[in-house]
């Protein structure tokens, strides 16, 4: 992908991922235009203090909401690549305000797809979550629906040739809403609440997430759900990493939570391909040729019955590795 000659837009550009994405792209591969699309004027103002147009002439700040199709049509004018990171992500908030989550995560995704096709965007990559695989809460269900929309969008982009793919990964260390800042605050009281000592989760850093998305933008053919190979950790070990001297309170699994997270369910294994450092769940539409994908991209088909979940993972983080990963080493937790 020729970044220097491309116009790139990121929805939800003032979030944790968006800030790291902007920082990385400006440093490594500044495009012709880099548009930050988000609905919060205060966050855009604060982001301008760090990344301003005088220093980075490619930057554009664009107020708007993915719920507003007309605004997306205006924002996508002349855009080559869209990274869709806008979403309502808090599980309890989505349970209490279901239509708000649906309006942003599902209908907003449909608006992004329509605007991208109508404006002739070349590539769209959408961020998903492990909670979209076999979802048990509304947030996960909306993201599964969003994933399905983006995969199916390749079937009706028609003469416009817009390609759509999805990136799905686990919990992001240190992002807004991560359990780590919550644990750090609770550690000051000397006690940490843990839902279940058996619970496990996938972990990835913001840097790793951004690098994976950039790599997938180069490798995508359209319709794949890309899943990185990332390590797991038990929540009880996470608590020990953050507050080694704290007492642990077992509080029970909350509504909408799983004991273990899944990124590739067993039912998807028969059309998933394993690569050295990632998996690709291939679309099942007639227009996608798995043999052509394997010939072009390599890899091997996953075996029937395969399931990529946080409890059967081959990679595990130690307490000290998590402390290093989260920038806690040498710090007083």
C-alpha positions as CSV (number, residue, x, y, z in Angstrom):
1,X,0.0,0.0,0.0
2,X,1.4,3.4,-1.0
3,X,0.7,5.5,2.1
4,X,2.2,8.7,0.8
5,X,-0.3,8.9,-1.9
6,X,-3.4,7.8,0.1
7,X,-6.0,9.5,2.1
8,X,-6.8,7.6,5.4
9,X,-9.7,8.1,7.7
10,X,-10.2,6.6,11.2
11,X,-13.6,6.6,12.9
12,X,-13.5,6.8,16.7
13,X,-10.1,8.5,16.1
14,X,-9.9,10.1,19.5
15,X,-10.1,6.8,21.4
16,X,-7.2,4.8,22.8
17,X,-6.6,2.9,19.6
18,X,-7.1,6.0,17.5
19,X,-4.4,8.0,19.3
20,X,-1.9,5.2,19.0
21,X,-2.8,4.6,15.4
22,X,-2.3,8.3,14.6
23,X,1.0,8.4,16.5
24,X,2.3,5.3,14.6
25,X,1.1,6.3,11.2
26,X,2.5,9.9,11.5
27,X,5.9,8.5,12.6
28,X,6.2,5.5,10.2
29,X,4.2,6.2,7.1
30,X,2.5,9.6,6.9
31,X,-0.3,9.6,4.3
32,X,-1.4,12.4,2.0
33,X,-4.3,13.0,4.3
34,X,-5.1,11.6,7.7
35,X,-8.6,12.3,8.9
36,X,-9.6,11.9,12.6
37,X,-13.4,11.4,12.6
38,X,-15.1,11.4,16.0
39,X,-18.1,13.0,17.8
40,X,-16.4,14.5,20.9
41,X,-15.2,18.1,20.3
42,X,-13.3,18.1,23.7
43,X,-11.3,15.0,22.8
44,X,-10.5,16.5,19.4
45,X,-9.3,19.7,21.1
46,X,-7.1,17.7,23.5
47,X,-5.8,15.6,20.6
48,X,-4.9,18.7,18.7
49,X,-2.7,19.8,21.6
50,X,-0.6,16.7,20.9
51,X,-1.0,16.3,17.1
52,X,-1.6,19.6,15.4
53,X,-2.1,20.5,11.8
54,X,0.8,23.0,11.8
55,X,3.3,20.3,12.6
56,X,1.5,17.6,10.6
57,X,0.1,19.1,7.4
58,X,-1.7,15.9,6.5
59,X,-4.0,15.9,9.6
60,X,-7.7,16.8,9.4
61,X,-10.1,16.8,12.3
62,X,-13.7,16.0,11.4
63,X,-16.6,16.1,13.9
64,X,-19.2,13.6,13.2
65,X,-21.0,10.5,14.4
66,X,-21.2,7.1,12.5
67,X,-24.9,7.2,13.1
68,X,-25.1,10.1,10.7
69,X,-24.9,8.7,7.2
70,X,-24.8,12.1,5.5
71,X,-21.9,13.2,7.6
72,X,-20.0,10.1,6.7
73,X,-20.7,10.7,3.0
74,X,-19.1,14.1,3.4
75,X,-16.2,12.8,5.4
76,X,-15.4,9.9,3.1
77,X,-15.1,12.1,0.0
78,X,-11.7,11.4,-1.6
79,X,-10.8,8.8,1.0
80,X,-8.9,5.7,0.0
81,X,-8.7,3.8,3.3
82,X,-11.1,3.7,6.3
83,X,-10.2,2.2,9.7
84,X,-13.5,1.8,11.6
85,X,-12.7,2.0,15.4
86,X,-15.9,3.8,16.6
87,X,-18.1,1.7,18.9
88,X,-19.9,1.7,22.3
89,X,-17.8,-0.9,24.2
90,X,-18.9,-1.0,27.8
91,X,-20.7,-4.2,28.5
92,X,-22.9,-3.0,31.4
93,X,-23.8,0.2,29.5
94,X,-24.9,-1.7,26.5
95,X,-27.0,-4.0,28.6
96,X,-28.8,-1.1,30.1
97,X,-29.0,1.0,26.9
98,X,-29.4,-1.6,24.2
99,X,-30.7,0.6,21.4
100,X,-27.8,3.0,21.9
101,X,-25.3,0.1,21.3
102,X,-27.3,-1.1,18.3
103,X,-27.5,2.4,16.8
104,X,-23.8,2.9,17.0
105,X,-22.3,-0.6,16.6
106,X,-24.8,-2.1,14.1
107,X,-26.5,0.8,12.2
108,X,-23.3,2.8,12.4
109,X,-21.4,0.0,10.7
110,X,-24.1,-0.2,8.0
111,X,-23.6,3.6,7.4
112,X,-19.9,3.2,7.2
113,X,-20.3,0.4,4.6
114,X,-22.8,2.4,2.5
115,X,-20.7,5.6,2.6
116,X,-17.5,3.7,1.7
117,X,-19.1,2.0,-1.3
118,X,-20.8,5.2,-2.6
119,X,-17.6,7.3,-2.2
120,X,-15.4,4.7,-3.8
121,X,-13.2,3.9,-0.8
122,X,-10.7,1.2,-1.7
123,X,-10.2,-0.6,1.6
124,X,-12.2,-0.7,4.9
125,X,-11.0,-2.6,8.0
126,X,-13.2,-2.8,11.0
127,X,-12.1,-3.4,14.6
128,X,-13.9,-6.2,16.4
129,X,-13.6,-8.0,19.7
130,X,-13.3,-11.5,21.2
131,X,-16.7,-10.9,22.7
132,X,-18.2,-11.1,19.1
133,X,-17.4,-14.9,19.0
134,X,-20.3,-16.9,20.5
135,X,-21.6,-13.7,22.2
136,X,-23.5,-13.8,25.5
137,X,-23.9,-10.1,26.0
138,X,-25.4,-7.4,23.9
139,X,-22.1,-5.7,23.2
140,X,-20.7,-8.9,21.8
141,X,-23.9,-9.5,19.8
142,X,-23.7,-6.1,18.2
143,X,-20.1,-6.6,17.2
144,X,-20.9,-10.0,15.7
145,X,-23.6,-8.4,13.7
146,X,-21.2,-5.7,12.7
147,X,-18.6,-8.3,11.6
148,X,-21.2,-10.1,9.5
149,X,-22.2,-6.8,7.8
150,X,-18.6,-6.0,6.9
151,X,-17.9,-9.5,5.6
152,X,-21.1,-9.5,3.5
153,X,-20.4,-6.0,2.2
154,X,-17.9,-7.5,-0.2
155,X,-20.7,-9.2,-2.0
156,X,-22.6,-6.0,-3.0
157,X,-19.8,-3.4,-3.5
158,X,-20.3,-4.1,-7.2
159,X,-18.4,-2.0,-9.7
160,X,-17.0,0.2,-6.9
161,X,-14.6,-2.7,-5.8
162,X,-14.5,-1.5,-2.2
163,X,-12.9,-4.3,-0.1
164,X,-13.9,-4.9,3.6
165,X,-12.2,-7.0,6.3
166,X,-12.3,-7.3,10.1
167,X,-9.6,-7.5,12.8
168,X,-10.6,-9.3,16.0
169,X,-8.4,-9.3,19.1
170,X,-8.6,-9.5,22.9
171,X,-8.3,-7.1,25.8
172,X,-6.0,-4.2,25.3
173,X,-3.5,-3.6,28.1
174,X,-3.9,-0.1,29.6
175,X,-6.7,1.0,27.2
176,X,-9.7,3.0,28.5
177,X,-12.0,0.5,30.2
178,X,-9.2,-2.0,30.8
179,X,-9.2,-3.8,34.2
180,X,-5.6,-2.8,34.8
181,X,-6.3,0.9,35.7
182,X,-9.2,-0.3,37.8
183,X,-6.9,-2.7,39.7
184,X,-4.3,-0.1,40.1
185,X,-6.8,2.2,41.8
186,X,-8.2,-0.6,44.0
187,X,-4.7,-1.7,44.9
188,X,-4.3,1.5,46.9
189,X,-6.9,0.1,49.3
190,X,-5.0,-3.2,49.7
191,X,-7.8,-5.4,48.2
192,X,-8.6,-6.5,44.7
193,X,-11.9,-8.0,43.5
194,X,-11.6,-11.0,41.2
195,X,-14.6,-12.5,39.6
196,X,-13.4,-16.1,39.4
197,X,-9.9,-17.6,40.0
198,X,-10.4,-19.8,36.9
199,X,-11.1,-16.9,34.5
200,X,-8.7,-16.3,31.6
201,X,-8.4,-13.6,29.0
202,X,-6.4,-12.7,25.9
203,X,-4.0,-9.7,26.1
204,X,-2.5,-7.4,23.5
205,X,-0.8,-4.0,23.7
206,X,-2.0,-0.9,21.8
207,X,1.2,-1.0,19.8
208,X,0.7,-4.6,18.8
209,X,-3.0,-3.9,17.9
210,X,-2.0,-1.0,15.7
211,X,0.8,-2.9,14.0
212,X,-1.5,-5.8,13.4
213,X,-4.2,-3.6,11.8
214,X,-1.6,-1.9,9.5
215,X,-0.3,-5.4,8.5
216,X,-3.8,-6.6,7.7
217,X,-4.5,-3.5,5.5
218,X,-1.6,-4.7,3.3
219,X,-2.6,-8.4,3.3
220,X,-6.4,-8.2,3.1
221,X,-8.2,-9.6,0.0
222,X,-11.6,-8.7,1.4
223,X,-13.9,-10.7,3.7
224,X,-11.4,-12.1,6.1
225,X,-11.6,-11.8,9.9
226,X,-8.0,-11.6,11.0
227,X,-7.1,-12.9,14.5
228,X,-3.6,-12.4,15.9
229,X,-1.9,-15.0,18.0
230,X,-1.6,-13.4,21.3
231,X,-1.0,-14.6,24.9
232,X,-3.5,-15.5,27.6
233,X,-3.3,-14.9,31.3
234,X,-5.5,-15.8,34.2
235,X,-7.2,-13.0,36.0
236,X,-5.9,-14.1,39.3
237,X,-2.3,-13.8,38.0
238,X,-3.2,-10.4,36.6
239,X,-4.3,-9.3,40.1
240,X,-1.0,-10.6,41.5
241,X,0.9,-8.7,38.9
242,X,-0.9,-5.4,39.7
243,X,-1.1,-5.8,43.5
244,X,1.3,-8.5,44.7
245,X,0.7,-7.6,48.3
246,X,-3.1,-7.1,48.1
247,X,-5.8,-9.4,49.5
248,X,-8.0,-11.0,46.9
249,X,-11.8,-11.0,47.1
250,X,-13.7,-13.5,44.9
251,X,-16.9,-11.7,43.9
252,X,-18.3,-14.0,41.2
253,X,-18.8,-13.6,37.4
254,X,-20.9,-10.6,36.5
255,X,-23.8,-10.8,34.1
256,X,-22.6,-10.9,30.4
257,X,-19.2,-12.2,31.3
258,X,-17.6,-15.5,30.2
259,X,-15.2,-17.7,32.2
260,X,-12.9,-17.8,29.1
261,X,-12.9,-15.7,25.9
262,X,-13.1,-17.2,22.4
263,X,-11.7,-15.6,19.2
264,X,-12.3,-18.5,16.8
265,X,-15.3,-20.7,17.7
266,X,-15.2,-24.4,16.8
267,X,-18.0,-23.8,14.2
268,X,-15.7,-21.4,12.3
269,X,-12.6,-23.7,12.3
270,X,-13.5,-25.4,9.0
271,X,-13.0,-22.1,7.1
272,X,-10.1,-20.7,9.2
273,X,-6.5,-20.6,8.0
274,X,-3.5,-20.6,10.4
275,X,-0.4,-18.5,9.6
276,X,2.7,-18.1,11.6
277,X,1.5,-15.3,13.8
278,X,-2.2,-15.0,13.0
279,X,-5.3,-16.7,11.8
280,X,-7.7,-15.7,9.1
281,X,-11.3,-16.7,9.2
282,X,-12.4,-16.8,5.5
283,X,-15.8,-15.8,4.2
284,X,-18.1,-18.6,3.1
285,X,-19.7,-16.7,0.2
286,X,-19.5,-18.2,-3.3
287,X,-17.4,-15.3,-4.6
288,X,-14.5,-16.1,-2.3
289,X,-12.1,-18.8,-3.4
290,X,-10.2,-20.4,-0.4
291,X,-7.8,-22.2,-2.8
292,X,-6.8,-18.9,-4.4
293,X,-6.3,-17.4,-0.9
294,X,-4.0,-20.3,0.2
295,X,-2.1,-20.0,-3.1
296,X,-1.6,-16.3,-2.7
297,X,-1.2,-16.0,1.1
298,X,0.0,-19.4,2.2
299,X,-1.0,-20.9,5.6
300,X,-2.9,-24.1,6.3
301,X,-6.5,-24.8,7.0
302,X,-7.4,-25.4,10.7
303,X,-8.6,-28.8,11.6
304,X,-12.2,-29.6,12.4
305,X,-12.9,-29.1,16.1
306,X,-10.2,-26.5,16.5
307,X,-11.2,-23.6,18.8
308,X,-9.0,-20.6,19.7
309,X,-9.9,-19.7,23.2
310,X,-8.1,-18.1,26.1
311,X,-8.0,-21.3,28.2
312,X,-6.6,-23.6,25.4
313,X,-4.0,-21.1,24.2
314,X,-0.4,-22.1,23.5
315,X,1.0,-18.8,24.7
316,X,0.7,-17.7,28.4
317,X,2.0,-14.6,30.2
318,X,3.8,-14.8,33.4
319,X,3.2,-12.3,36.2
320,X,6.5,-10.6,35.4
321,X,5.8,-10.5,31.7
322,X,2.4,-8.9,32.3
323,X,4.1,-6.3,34.6
324,X,6.6,-5.5,31.8
325,X,3.8,-5.5,29.1
326,X,1.7,-3.0,31.2
327,X,4.7,-0.8,32.2
328,X,4.4,-1.9,35.9
329,X,7.9,-3.2,36.4
330,X,9.8,-1.2,38.9
331,X,6.6,0.6,39.9
332,X,4.9,0.5,43.3
333,X,1.6,-1.2,42.7
